[in-house]
Amino acid sequence: MEKKDKRTYQDYIDKTFLEELNYKIWSTKGARFQAHERLTQTAKLSYTCSSLLSAYLIVAGLLSVYNLYNDALINNGLVAYVITSLSILLMVFSQVEASKRYELRAKAFHDCSLALSRLYDELRIFKTLKSNPTEKEKIAFAEQLTTRYEDILSRSDNHLPIDYDLFKTKKPDYHLLTERDVTLIRIKAYLSTYCFYHLLIASPVGVGVVVYVLRRVLCT
């Protein structure tokens, strides 16, 4: 017995408007859920980053308070100036991050996804349980569903293209993606979303390593 060909998103795009609408609602719902996940993780990283950077500055400040280092290469006044400057920059960074309201935007995307899920369920019920609907019924249903779909989208921000790309990686065969495509999308998502925070968190360690190497080189 021959296996049926796997269905892809083109099976919906290339058919009737109702089939196309089915894919649009389903994919938008998935992309909005992905946006919720991205912003939730970003909010956690942002909070962690601000907290750790504050801790780093406090620890660095305590070095001069308790006179834990005595090095001719390090000027106490310069250290105090650098710490004060970085504290001001951290305050600005924290305010900018807070203004982005990651958690609030994540909730808005989640609510939008739930509303689209209800819309999608109605469409699936109509397609699978409605017995032999007339063309007039199909047109009327498609029109009112489209109006509600657009109304739901108008009440929230649009998701980023990377959210839709990440959604597609969850069903790569369906969206005709190769393993290379999936890997590139995930790398792009990391670089555009989480990489910045990880670099900030690791930056004091990197600076410490550089200072240690310079001291070893200049003092030998």
Number of C-alpha atoms within 10 A of each C-alpha: 3 4 5 6 6 8 11 14 15 13 14 17 16 10 10 11 14 20 16 17 19 20 18 17 21 17 17 22 24 21 25 28 23 24 28 26 17 19 20 18 16 19 20 12 18 22 14 15 20 19 14 16 19 16 12 16 17 13 12 15 17 12 13 15 11 8 10 9 10 10 9 7 10 12 11 17 10 10 15 15 12 14 17 14 12 15 16 12 12 17 14 12 14 16 11 11 16 14 9 11 12 20 17 14 17 23 17 18 27 19 17 22 25 15 16 23 17 11 20 21 14 12 20 13 10 14 16 9 10 9 8 10 12 9 9 9 11 15 14 12 14 18 13 10 19 16 10 15 19 10 11 16 16 11 11 14 12 13 16 12 12 19 21 19 19 21 21 20 20 12 13 16 15 15 16 13 14 12 11 9 14 18 13 12 18 16 13 15 18 12 11 11 17 15 14 14 17 14 12 15 20 13 13 16 12 13 11 11 12 12 13 11 12 12 14 10 9 8 8 5
